Amino acid sequence: MPVRLKKLIGTFLLVALVIIYALVASIVAVAQLSESGPWVHFLFFLLSGLLWVLPAMGIIKWLMLEPRAKR
C-alpha cells in the first residue's frame, strides 16, 4: 500500500474514531449519569477521556509500520 494512501486512510480513521467515540460517550453520560453525583461524573469523563487513546494508538502504530520490501 502506498504511504500516502495509508496516511489518508489513517487520518480518516482517527477523525472517525474521535467523532464516534465522543458521541457514544456523550450518549452514555446523558442516559446513565443523569442522577449521579459529581464524583461519578468526574470519574466517567476522566476514564472515557483517556480510553479513546488505546484504539488511536493502534491506528498510529499501524501508520508507522514500514512497508514490506518487494521481492
Secondary structure, 3 states (H helix, E strand, C coil): CCHHHHHHHHHHHHHHHHHHHHHHHHHHHHHHCCCCCHHHHHHHHHHHHHHCHHHHHHHHHHHHCCCCCCC
